[in-house]
């Protein structure tokens, strides 16, 4: 029969949903759905970067030292951590779309409440709630994006999704100063609260549920047939596919013998690189002002790492598209290390450090893109959201600590160059782990 087969029927010669999707290219409908997934991830970069850029103005109004904002800066990351473990994996059971929509509503309401607070405790609590929304939405957006596209395009799609995070931070860096000039720091949060609400409404109407996940959970679901019709598959007999090893317990499967070594290395790499990236996001504008840059230049210069991340994502996509995400990962780690070393010799002028920051962004953000692409190739559909959720979740321990670590180093009297130089340690350790990944990954992994 056409679309999803009738319950209990296994048409002779039928194909699984995976086979139908993987045999085709990307349709316009799939491209539109992928863009919608990307908007969820765009919000993550936009939110975290705007908070960092608003700190100087908020500190002046609240009458507190800038170092005190380490708490609010890290609160959203702690929220992401909690949600990644406790809420994100729920998408493997209830579906990607409903969880993503609920997450967007949480982000919208909590962000719109920030302009109405004037104390650090309430601000920190609201930022934590925002993090809960981001942490629930991000892994499901990543997982849904891979499940909408053909398997051969999984890695490049994940790189594109990760680039959306960098794109959000980049847009924040160039729009936040203008918004603050027009309406003060509150205007930044008004914009950051209205945007997810608009996206939520659009996605509620237009975003499809994951056809691969539906096929695993309830292969006769009529939404499968509607999806296949939208991508132009035509009349097709669909039969149940095989369920992945984690159908009953995705979390437990991460620790099975076949996945445990790769899981641990993915966690370590993503955690260490996230520490570096979020320290830079949180404190780079301050480090640049301490290095003598004017405030406006420091605010815009602080997001150059995101520009580098987008450029790096395009370059790494060459390897990823060829089915070699691990090569992209190694290249990104090498570029990160070289860029950090460059801070030792380059003077802190606008031109010199701008070039170094673009290169560093290409390495650090690119490494995270590549790790997500690698993870997407390691885990099957029935545990992909869980695998990505836990990888992101574990990394949030370090990401949440990084704003506090940056504030501590500044309070101890370390200068901008010294702080940046110290980042070679986590990058070096992550690079070693990345080299070992192909040796421990499951045989069926697409690396």
MIDO-318501 format. One line per field, with one value per residue (C-alpha): residue number from 0; residue in one letter; x, y, z. Coordinates in nm, 3 decimals. Example, Ala and Ser with C-alpha at 12.3 -4.5 7.8 and 13.67 -1.06 7.14 Angstrom:
<domis>
nr <- 0 1 .
rest <- a s .
east <- 1.230 1.367 .
north <- -0.450 -0.106 .
up <- 0.780 0.714 .
</domis>
This chain:
<domis>
nr <- 0 1 2 3 4 5 6 7 8 9 10 11 12 13 14 15 16 17 18 19 20 21 22 23 24 25 26 27 28 29 30 31 32 33 34 35 36 37 38 39 40 41 42 43 44 45 46 47 48 49 50 51 52 53 54 55 56 57 58 59 60 61 62 63 64 65 66 67 68 69 70 71 72 73 74 75 76 77 78 79 80 81 82 83 84 85 86 87 88 89 90 91 92 93 94 95 96 97 98 99 100 101 102 103 104 105 106 107 108 109 110 111 112 113 114 115 116 117 118 119 120 121 122 123 124 125 126 127 128 129 130 131 132 133 134 135 136 137 138 139 140 141 142 143 144 145 146 147 148 149 150 151 152 153 154 155 156 157 158 159 160 161 162 163 164 165 166 167 168 169 170 171 172 173 174 175 176 177 178 179 180 181 182 183 184 185 186 187 188 189 190 191 192 193 194 195 196 197 198 199 200 201 202 203 204 205 206 207 208 209 210 211 212 213 214 215 216 217 218 219 220 221 222 223 224 225 226 227 228 229 230 231 232 233 234 235 236 237 238 239 240 241 242 243 244 245 246 247 248 249 250 251 252 253 254 255 256 257 258 259 260 261 262 263 264 265 266 267 268 269 270 271 272 273 274 275 276 277 278 279 280 281 282 283 284 285 286 287 288 289 290 291 292 293 294 295 296 297 298 299 300 301 302 303 304 305 306 307 308 309 310 311 312 313 314 315 316 317 318 319 320 321 322 323 324 325 326 327 328 329 330 331 332 333 334 335 336 337 338 339 340 341 342 343 344 345 346 347 348 349 350 351 352 353 354 355 356 357 358 359 360 361 362 363 364 365 366 367 368 369 370 371 372 373 374 375 376 377 378 379 380 381 382 383 384 385 386 387 388 389 390 391 392 393 394 395 396 397 398 399 400 401 402 403 404 405 406 407 408 409 410 411 412 413 414 415 416 417 418 419 420 421 422 423 424 425 426 427 428 429 430 431 432 433 434 435 436 437 438 439 440 441 442 443 444 445 446 .
rest <- x x x x x x x x x x x x x x x x x x x x x x x x x x x x x x x x x x x x x x x x x x x x x x x x x x x x x x x x x x x x x x x x x x x x x x x x x x x x x x x x x x x x x x x x x x x x x x x x x x x x x x x x x x x x x x x x x x x x x x x x x x x x x x x x x x x x x x x x x x x x x x x x x x x x x x x x x x x x x x x x x x x x x x x x x x x x x x x x x x x x x x x x x x x x x x x x x x x x x x x x x x x x x x x x x x x x x x x x x x x x x x x x x x x x x x x x x x x x x x x x x x x x x x x x x x x x x x x x x x x x x x x x x x x x x x x x x x x x x x x x x x x x x x x x x x x x x x x x x x x x x x x x x x x x x x x x x x x x x x x x x x x x x x x x x x x x x x x x x x x x x x x x x x x x x x x x x x x x x x x x x x x x x x x x x x x x x x x x x x x x x x x x x x x x x x x x x x x x x x x x x x x x x x x x x x x x x x x x x x x x x x x x x x x x x x x x x x x x x x x x x x x x x x x .
east <- 0.000 0.105 0.284 0.300 0.166 -0.144 -0.102 -0.004 0.066 0.412 0.387 0.604 0.894 0.834 1.109 1.183 1.153 1.532 1.572 1.322 1.481 1.840 1.780 1.679 1.842 1.727 1.389 1.280 1.058 1.352 1.568 1.300 1.267 1.644 1.644 1.375 1.594 1.878 1.673 1.649 2.027 2.069 1.894 2.154 2.440 2.236 2.129 2.466 2.649 2.398 2.426 2.803 2.778 2.521 2.735 2.915 2.587 2.405 2.692 2.683 2.307 2.305 2.603 2.809 3.152 3.173 3.329 3.001 2.834 3.020 2.715 2.449 2.681 2.723 2.361 2.226 2.500 2.405 2.047 2.158 2.352 2.051 1.815 2.059 2.052 1.693 1.484 1.667 1.662 1.281 1.272 1.365 1.029 0.777 0.918 1.151 0.889 0.682 0.993 1.144 0.827 0.805 1.171 1.119 0.834 1.050 1.331 1.091 0.916 1.232 1.418 1.133 1.131 1.495 1.431 1.197 1.454 1.705 1.881 2.143 1.954 1.649 1.867 2.064 1.743 1.596 1.915 1.905 1.549 1.655 1.929 1.672 1.488 1.802 1.929 1.601 1.578 1.934 1.997 1.656 1.714 2.046 1.886 1.586 1.807 2.000 1.681 1.521 1.815 1.965 2.224 2.504 2.440 2.422 2.764 2.741 2.393 2.526 2.809 2.552 2.340 2.637 2.724 2.383 2.496 2.798 2.573 2.348 2.642 2.779 2.446 2.426 2.771 2.682 2.324 2.351 2.556 2.298 2.007 2.169 2.231 1.865 1.704 1.964 2.052 1.684 1.622 1.861 1.649 1.322 1.458 1.593 1.251 1.029 1.244 1.193 0.820 0.794 1.002 0.784 0.467 0.623 0.762 0.431 0.272 0.552 0.804 0.753 0.818 1.112 0.996 1.275 1.180 0.811 0.904 1.087 0.818 0.502 0.578 0.214 0.183 0.008 0.256 0.519 0.315 0.255 0.627 0.720 0.461 0.604 0.954 0.822 0.878 0.550 0.346 0.567 0.507 0.669 0.758 0.901 1.273 1.498 1.516 1.851 2.018 1.886 1.512 1.431 1.710 1.905 2.100 2.215 2.326 2.578 2.768 2.749 3.081 3.035 2.980 3.150 3.505 3.378 3.125 3.395 3.626 3.341 3.248 3.607 3.669 3.344 3.384 3.736 3.666 3.342 3.536 3.760 3.476 3.252 3.537 3.606 3.238 3.197 3.516 3.671 3.508 3.647 3.989 4.002 3.914 4.186 4.422 4.343 4.063 3.776 3.450 3.262 3.555 3.585 3.216 3.237 3.582 3.460 3.243 3.514 3.565 3.209 3.287 3.586 3.364 3.128 3.414 3.573 3.246 3.232 3.590 3.542 3.224 3.451 3.585 3.249 3.071 3.324 3.233 3.549 3.433 3.730 3.974 3.780 3.813 4.190 4.231 4.021 4.224 4.549 4.423 4.310 4.652 4.837 4.605 4.654 5.030 4.997 4.877 5.227 5.389 5.120 5.082 4.731 4.654 4.312 4.442 4.676 4.447 4.142 4.312 4.416 4.063 3.910 4.154 4.091 3.717 3.767 3.952 3.750 3.400 3.502 3.613 3.270 3.103 3.317 3.258 2.882 2.922 3.133 2.879 2.599 2.786 2.859 2.503 2.196 1.860 1.709 1.980 2.104 1.919 2.029 2.389 2.400 2.215 2.461 2.764 2.638 2.523 2.856 3.033 2.817 2.997 3.309 3.116 2.934 3.258 3.443 3.288 3.379 3.729 3.777 3.661 3.895 4.196 4.120 4.078 4.416 4.574 4.644 4.648 4.468 4.764 4.830 4.466 4.453 4.781 4.648 4.387 4.652 4.621 4.257 4.297 4.606 4.434 4.127 4.348 4.505 4.161 4.046 4.333 4.216 3.849 3.867 4.039 3.760 3.444 3.195 3.270 2.949 3.031 3.053 3.378 .
north <- 0.000 0.360 0.534 0.345 -0.004 -0.113 -0.256 -0.616 -0.615 -0.682 -0.621 -0.843 -0.653 -0.357 -0.129 0.014 0.386 0.404 0.249 0.486 0.799 0.688 0.605 0.963 1.302 1.598 1.734 2.094 1.981 1.815 2.123 2.344 2.108 2.110 2.489 2.477 2.246 2.490 2.776 2.589 2.561 2.922 3.029 2.855 3.059 3.379 3.341 3.265 3.533 3.808 3.740 3.775 4.099 4.248 4.196 4.535 4.731 4.509 4.526 4.906 4.918 4.648 4.808 4.487 4.388 4.215 3.909 3.852 3.764 3.436 3.288 3.405 3.326 2.969 2.922 2.863 2.609 2.426 2.425 2.279 2.015 1.909 1.908 1.714 1.428 1.438 1.593 1.564 1.179 1.186 1.270 0.910 0.811 1.093 1.228 1.507 1.767 1.795 1.821 2.086 2.297 2.281 2.376 2.685 2.803 2.769 2.968 3.240 3.292 3.283 3.522 3.771 3.778 3.891 4.263 4.279 4.165 4.379 4.135 3.870 3.583 3.613 3.666 3.351 3.149 3.272 3.191 2.839 2.791 2.920 2.659 2.388 2.485 2.498 2.168 1.993 2.132 2.109 1.731 1.662 1.919 1.750 1.405 1.511 1.675 1.352 1.149 1.372 1.342 1.045 0.854 0.949 1.316 1.270 1.411 1.723 1.790 1.776 2.013 2.253 2.228 2.297 2.595 2.736 2.767 2.969 3.169 3.263 3.386 3.577 3.751 3.835 3.989 4.229 4.306 4.326 4.650 4.810 4.681 4.808 5.146 5.165 5.042 4.940 4.588 4.498 4.527 4.235 4.007 4.126 4.022 3.697 3.614 3.702 3.516 3.164 3.231 3.310 3.004 2.786 2.888 2.822 2.483 2.375 2.411 2.313 2.082 1.706 1.438 1.205 0.938 0.705 0.723 0.672 0.367 0.214 0.291 0.246 0.163 0.194 0.557 0.761 1.047 0.829 0.809 1.183 1.249 1.014 1.180 1.525 1.420 1.284 0.916 0.827 0.516 0.279 -0.025 0.031 -0.255 -0.243 -0.194 -0.356 -0.188 -0.067 -0.218 0.056 0.035 -0.051 0.128 0.386 0.509 0.161 0.093 0.378 0.167 -0.160 -0.310 -0.214 0.155 0.231 0.316 0.550 0.702 0.788 0.941 1.143 1.272 1.365 1.543 1.735 1.830 1.969 2.162 2.299 2.429 2.625 2.757 2.872 3.038 3.233 3.316 3.435 3.634 3.719 4.066 4.140 3.998 4.218 4.533 4.442 4.411 4.771 4.730 4.986 4.843 4.838 4.671 4.419 4.331 4.265 4.110 3.868 3.690 3.652 3.299 3.228 3.366 3.135 2.850 2.900 2.926 2.619 2.430 2.493 2.369 2.062 1.976 1.868 1.581 1.513 1.495 1.234 1.026 1.123 1.324 1.195 1.367 1.691 1.641 1.595 1.901 2.110 2.003 2.088 2.434 2.501 2.419 2.630 2.926 2.918 2.909 3.213 3.423 3.385 3.565 3.791 4.143 4.224 4.459 4.453 4.304 4.042 3.908 3.924 3.687 3.456 3.454 3.365 3.077 2.970 2.973 2.758 2.509 2.506 2.540 2.313 2.046 2.052 2.031 1.733 1.558 1.588 1.445 1.160 1.087 1.086 0.814 0.611 0.583 0.435 0.614 0.451 0.592 0.893 1.161 0.992 0.964 1.329 1.440 1.270 1.385 1.743 1.697 1.573 1.856 2.108 2.031 2.188 2.449 2.562 2.583 2.771 3.117 3.072 2.958 3.262 3.494 3.323 3.362 3.730 3.782 3.615 3.879 3.677 3.890 3.821 3.650 3.423 3.314 3.236 3.046 2.814 2.680 2.466 2.209 2.100 2.121 1.900 1.632 1.637 1.598 1.281 1.130 1.216 1.020 0.711 0.724 0.512 0.232 0.194 0.285 0.010 -0.159 -0.025 0.336 0.582 0.766 .
up <- 0.000 -0.028 0.258 0.584 0.553 0.735 1.079 1.069 0.695 0.563 0.190 -0.022 -0.167 0.060 0.181 0.523 0.587 0.617 0.273 0.113 0.260 0.205 -0.161 -0.241 -0.239 -0.031 -0.136 -0.088 0.200 0.375 0.322 0.476 0.772 0.824 0.825 1.093 1.302 1.253 1.400 1.730 1.743 1.626 1.947 2.164 2.020 2.018 2.381 2.535 2.338 2.415 2.787 2.772 2.575 2.813 3.123 3.125 3.100 3.348 3.597 3.586 3.647 3.917 4.091 4.106 3.981 3.644 3.805 3.994 3.664 3.650 3.825 3.576 3.285 3.405 3.521 3.171 3.112 3.431 3.306 2.975 3.167 3.373 3.075 2.858 3.108 3.230 2.951 2.617 2.606 2.647 2.277 2.201 2.356 2.300 1.974 1.867 1.776 2.097 2.310 2.083 2.092 2.470 2.496 2.279 2.499 2.811 2.650 2.537 2.872 3.085 2.855 2.840 3.221 3.247 3.170 3.469 3.724 3.908 4.140 4.078 4.243 4.020 3.714 3.791 3.839 3.511 3.325 3.469 3.341 2.999 3.001 3.073 2.756 2.546 2.682 2.598 2.246 2.118 2.116 1.966 1.693 1.614 1.614 1.405 1.146 1.089 1.068 0.806 0.568 0.377 0.580 0.341 0.424 0.801 0.880 0.660 0.798 1.154 1.064 0.915 1.231 1.453 1.234 1.319 1.682 1.572 1.341 1.632 1.835 1.537 1.475 1.845 1.837 1.559 1.661 2.041 2.043 1.813 2.024 2.344 2.188 2.084 2.407 2.662 2.770 2.816 2.443 2.387 2.603 2.450 2.112 2.255 2.403 2.109 1.855 2.003 2.036 1.665 1.579 1.803 1.619 1.279 1.381 1.536 1.192 0.958 1.128 1.071 1.331 1.271 1.021 1.126 1.492 1.406 1.200 1.495 1.754 1.543 1.182 1.067 1.186 0.910 0.955 0.787 0.469 0.470 0.508 0.225 0.000 0.081 -0.022 -0.353 -0.280 -0.452 -0.373 -0.176 0.041 0.381 0.613 0.966 0.994 1.249 1.585 1.709 2.013 2.237 2.168 2.531 2.714 2.510 2.813 2.912 2.555 2.574 2.826 2.642 2.544 2.179 2.253 2.586 2.463 2.191 2.430 2.685 2.425 2.271 2.616 2.698 2.369 2.365 2.732 2.697 2.378 2.526 2.825 2.589 2.373 2.658 2.843 2.525 2.471 2.831 2.880 2.544 2.523 2.872 2.785 2.477 2.671 2.922 2.625 2.529 2.276 2.276 2.416 2.083 1.909 2.192 2.170 1.800 1.819 2.082 1.826 1.563 1.693 1.577 1.231 1.222 1.334 1.043 0.796 0.946 0.925 0.551 0.511 0.730 0.543 0.256 0.467 0.626 0.291 0.181 0.487 0.676 0.982 1.179 0.943 0.996 1.371 1.357 1.134 1.374 1.676 1.499 1.398 1.757 1.897 1.641 1.700 2.077 2.030 1.800 2.096 2.241 1.948 1.799 1.945 2.079 1.792 1.626 1.302 1.448 1.718 1.491 1.249 1.532 1.676 1.341 1.312 1.672 1.609 1.302 1.517 1.840 1.695 1.410 1.657 1.820 1.478 1.388 1.722 1.669 1.318 1.454 1.727 1.470 1.285 1.598 1.735 1.556 1.536 1.844 2.071 1.874 2.073 2.395 2.277 2.171 2.486 2.716 2.521 2.537 2.896 3.028 2.849 3.032 3.357 3.208 3.011 3.326 3.520 3.246 3.317 3.683 3.587 3.365 3.641 3.887 3.657 3.604 3.979 4.032 3.810 3.496 3.183 2.854 2.687 2.986 3.008 2.637 2.650 2.923 2.682 2.511 2.794 2.738 2.361 2.370 2.577 2.352 2.045 2.184 2.252 1.901 1.751 1.937 1.833 1.514 1.706 1.961 1.765 1.668 1.336 1.182 1.278 0.987 1.058 .
</domis>
